[in-house]
Amino acid sequence: MNKNQIINKVKELNLPPGSYVVFGSCPLAIAGIREAKDIDLLVSNGVYEKLNQSGWKVVIKGPKDKPVVHDIFEAHPNWDFSPYSPTLKHLLSTATIVDGIPFASLEEVRKWKAVSGPKHQTDVELIDRYMKNN
């Protein structure tokens, strides 16, 4: 997905401001670095429960990683499943706002990807290259 597709899909959720941030690979797509395959969200506990009750499916990916998923979305109530686990409040305070949607900053995404295993190394390099040139 490209920038406009991501923004449109997130807007369709109609989530309350301050209750979520778009994380994962979407900030890379917003910056034009590469496209994203899905939309990862870090959401408040209230939003998590609302999504869960509205039919989103809980997927157990690990002991601390139990997002609710629907379509291309994966919503997490916390980011405690990796060595870098920022809070929603922190990510919102450093977010890049694009068309009213809060996206985790590239710096925050890089911190997470850098400690999340070899499959994220290419993205770390892409972010480094982007930051050096912009």
N, C-alpha and C positions, 0 to 999 in steps of 0.2 A: 504494500500500500504506500501511496505517496502522501505528501503533506495534506492536501485537500481531502483525500479520502479518510484519513485519520481524523481530522478535525470534524468532518461531517458525521462520522460514526460516533464519536465521543459526544457530540452535541445531541444526537438522537437519544442518549441515555438521560438527558435532562437532570444531571446530578447537581445538588446544591453547591454553590461556590464555597470553597474552603473545606470540602469534605473528601477531596480526591486530588491525586496528581498522576499524570501519565508518565510511566517509567519504562524500563526495558529498552527496546530498540527504537521505539517511536521518536524519542528526542533526536536520534540520528537521522530519521526520515525528515523531521521538521527542519533540520539544519541542511538538508539536501545531501547528506553523506551517503546514505543508502536507504532503500525501501525497507519497510517492516512487514513481517508476516502476520503478526497478531498485535493486540493492544493490551499491554499490562498496565494495571492500575493499582496504586496503593490507595486504599479507601478507609474512611472512618469506620469504626465498629457499627455505627448506625446504618451506614450505607451498605456495609457487608450483610447485615441482617436483613435489610430491605430486599437486596438482590437475592439472597438465599430464599426468602419467603415468596419471592415472585417467580420462582421456578428455575433460577440458576442452579446448576449442579455443583455440589462440593466434590472436589477432586483431591485426593490425598497424594501429594507428590513427595512428602517426607514428613518426619515427626512434627516439624514446626511450619510446614508449607501446605496449607489446605485452602487454596483459593476456590472461589466460586467461578464457574465458567459458563459462558453462553456465546454462541456464534464465534466471533473472533476475539472475544474479551476474556481476560483472566483478571479477576479482582482479588487482591490480597488485603487482609485486615492488618498485616504487619509485614515487615521485611526481615524477620528474625531468622531466616533460613540460610543466610550466607554470612561469611565472616564480616561483611560490611552491612550493617542493618540500620539505615537512617530512619528516623521517625517521619510521619506524615507532616508534622509541624515543621521540622527542619527542611524537608524537601519543598514544602510550600514557601518557606522563607527565602529560598534560593532559586525558585522556579523561574522559568522563562514563560511568559504569558503570550500565547499566540492566538489571536482571534477569540480571546476570552477563556481559553483553555490553558490550565497550568501544566507545563511539561517540566520534568526534572531537568536540571541544568546538565550540560554535557560533562561538567566537572564531577557532578555526583554520579552520573551514569558511568563515567570512567573509573571512579573509585570502586564502584560495585563490580564492574566487569573485570577489573584488574585482579580481584581476589576470588573470582568465581570460576576459575578453571580454564583449561586450555581452549575450550570451544569459544571463549569470549576474546581471545587474544587478538584476532583479526580486527574486531571492533575497537579494542584499545588502540591499536596502531592507526586505524582510520580516524579516531577521535584526535589522537596526537597530531597527525598530519593536518587535520582540519584546523586545530587550534594554533598550530604553528603558522599556518597560511592566512589566518583571519584575525 
